[in-house]
Amino acid sequence: MSRSSRSRTDLQVRAVPAKGHHSVYVVYLRDPRGDGKAGYYVGMTGLSPEQRFDNHKRGIKAAGVVTRCGERLVPRLYAHLNPMPYAKALEMEGALADSLRKRGYVVFGGH
């Protein structure tokens, strides 16, 4: 392999996607406070939202409220935002949680 082709290959392997690989996600929670009202959990992850939700449900690095009350992901609230770099995901997690709270929803997470 010539030096120039090896360098190009190395660069392609090392290239970081411009959009990043982190995601925000929203989980629908059934009766998280025991008052009969639904809620949401907002999080961010470097995994796919589906894989992260599965981990919550299996108790792996889980938020207890999602393990107990998490019913399903709500992609209509987050899919259009993903993927993004880590720093943007941190920012977006809080902004998305605040937006849902301002609309009157009970929201967990969104640190």
N, C-alpha and C positions, 0 to 999 in steps of 0.2 A: 504494500500500500504506500502510495507516495505521501510525502509530508503534507501537501496541500489538501489531499482528500481526507487524510486522517484528522486534520485540524477542523475541517468542515463538519465531519461526523461528530467530533468531540463537542463542537459548538452546538450542534443540533440536539445532542443528548442533554447538554447543560442548560439549554434555553429554558427560561421560566415563562410560563404562559402570561401574556399581558394582563389578562383578566383575573388571575389568581385562581385558587382552588377552594377557597372557603365559602361557606354558605350560612345564611340565616335560615331558621325554620320555625314554624308555629305548630303547636300540638293542641288539639281540642281536648279540653279536660271536662269530664262529666262530674259535676257536683263536688268540686275540690274542697269547698268549705263546709259541706254538709247542710247547706241551706237550700238545696234544690236548684241552684243556679249554675250554669256552665261557666267555664273560664278558658283561658289560653295560657300556654307556656311558650315563651320565646327564648330561643337559644341560638348559638352559633357553633359551627363545627368545620373541621377539615375533612370530615367524612361526607358521604352523601347524606342528605336529610333522612332518607329511608334507613340507612345503616345506623345512623345515630339514634333514631326513634327505636329501632330494634334493640340497640344496646340499653337504652333507658328501660324498656320493658323487661329485659333480662337482668336488670340490676347492675349493669356494667357502667361505672362512672355515672350513675343515674341520679337524677333529681327525684326524690321520693314521691312528689306530687304526680310526676309523669308515670312512674312505676305503678302507683295506685289508681290514678284517675285518667291517664292518657288513653284516649280512644283512637285517634287517627291524626295524621298530618293534615294541614290545611294549605295545600300548595297555592291556592288562588291568592293567598295573602303574602307569599314570599317568592314564588318561582321566578317571577319576572326580574327579581333583584340579583339572582345568583348566576354565575359564580363571581367572587370578588377577592381582592387581597385581604390578608388577615386584619390589617388596621381598619379597613373599610367595614369588614364584618363586625368588628367590635363596636364601631360607631353605629352601624345599621341595627344591630341587636337592640341597643338602647332606644334608638329612634322609633323602631317598629313597636317595641313594648309601650313607649310613651304614647304613640299614636292610638294604639288600642285602648289604653287607659283613658285617654281623652274622649274616646267614643263611649265610655261607660262600662267597658268590659273589665272583669276581674282578670288580672294578668300576673303570672308568676314568672320568674327569671328576668331576662332583659337587663342583666347586670351592667 
